[in-house]
Amino acid sequence: MTVHIIGVPMDLGAGRRGVDMGPSAIRIAGIGERLQELGYKVVDEGDLAIKTQEEQRIKDPHAKYLPEITRAVTVLSRKVERVLEQGHFPLVLGGDHSIAIGTISGVAAFARKRRKKIGVFWIDAHGDFNTPGTSPSGNVHGMPLAVCTGLGPRPLVNVGGSFTKVKPRNVAIIGLRNLDKGERRNLLKNGVRIFTMEEVDKFGIHKVMKNALQQVAKNVDYLHVSFDLDSVDPVYAPGVGTPVKGGLDYREAHLIMEMLAESKKMTSLEIVEVNPIVDNRNQSAEFAVELMQSAFGKKIL
């Protein structure tokens, strides 16, 4: 398989600066070399060109930097669709989680032309299911999953085409532990499949993943995996955009990726919210690379 690395150095959707350096940190941690060691051909497409916060102003405080985010994720959507059309695998490095609008839209546009269904595994401490009307901050990185199910600003909802990118029942949020009041209502109303950290604690990550694969992955043709590194406890990944205590531990995170590799269902992957500014000697980026190795089939034996 040929893996195309696409860097999206964007922090416009986030409340804290620094995640725009995430793609560089992950490359420095050796993602290209590690995938080549596993037998993959790697094509690094470089980074998208994105305007910084200093180059623009906030026009809508309920959806900050909306025009530039829309432009960037539109470019990303086309790139992802093109990689899939070549029969290759898109690996997207973020950047804040708003970039998922572009990745998922690209996968969805590719699948729609083939009359196929897509599903999404959203591995995250947060639901990212706010809209401009429910977001307490106006930061777009709290909205991408809602956008991809058809809720939110029309410019973002229409990236990749004016259709719903993924049906809520074909979305599994794994590792959820922090929600805003409004997005909780949005999630419950729309029927997204949710696997909280409480369920991980009660039943174990193996059973949670088995259920998610059975309920979502089994019923779709293409499975996109969106891994926010803040799903992992800050003990293991301190350098993230929005750290929340009580997350996945080292082995739980790896088992998620190992089970995805075993299922052979994953057709695209993104890793987001790595923030070198608050990291410890690139620890979080190195952990992200280890997780990607597991997702691409690295085994203990």
C-alpha positions, 0 to 999 in steps of 0.5 A: 500500500502507498500512504500519502502524508498530508500536513495541515498546519492549522490552529485557527479552529483552536483556542490555544496556539501551537497545534499548527506545529503538530505536523512538523513534530510528527515528521520529526518523530519519524512517521515516514521512516516508521511506516517504511519499516513496516513495508509501506511506500510513503509519499509526503505531500508536504503541508497545506498553505494556511494563513495565520491568525495574525493575517486575518480578523474574526468576522463571526465570534460564533465561528471564528476564522470561518472563511480561511478554515472553509478554504483550507478544508476545501483544499484538503477535501480535494487532496484526500479524494484524489489520493483515494481515487489513486487507490492509496491511503490518506494519512492526515496530520493536524493541526486542530480538529476542524481539519476533519471537515476536509478529510471526511468530506473528501472520503465522503465525496469519493464514496458518494460517486461509488454509491458507497457508505462511510463510517467514522470512528471519532476517538476523542475526549470531546464530542466536537458536536457543537454548532455556532449556536451552542459553542461557548467559545466559537472555536470551530475545532469543537464543531467538525463532527456536527458539521459532517453530519449536516449541522453547522455553518453552511460553508462548512457543511457544503465542503465537498458537495452539498450532501450529508457527509456521514449519517450519525448512526455511522459514527462512533465516538470513543473515549468521550469524557468532556461535553458542553451542555448544548452539544450533549443535547445535539448528540443525544438528539441525533443518535450518534453512537457514544462510548464514554470513558465510563464504559471503557472503565466498566467493560474494558477497551476490547469490548468497547472496540468490539461493539463499535466495530460491530455497530458501525464498521461492519455496516459501512464500506469506508471507515475513516478514523479521526484520532485526537491525541487528547483522548489519551491521558495527559500523563502519556500525551501532555502536548495536546490542544485541550488536555483532559484528565482521565483519558485512555492509557498507553495500552488502551490507545494502542489496542484501539489501533491494533484492533483497527489494523486487525479489522482491515476496515480503516481506509483513512486516518488523521491524527490531530491536536499535537501541540509541541509548545506544551509538550515534553521533548516531543513526547506526544508526537512520538507517542502519536507515531507509535499509535500510527505504527500500531494502526498500520499493523505493527505487532509485538510478535 
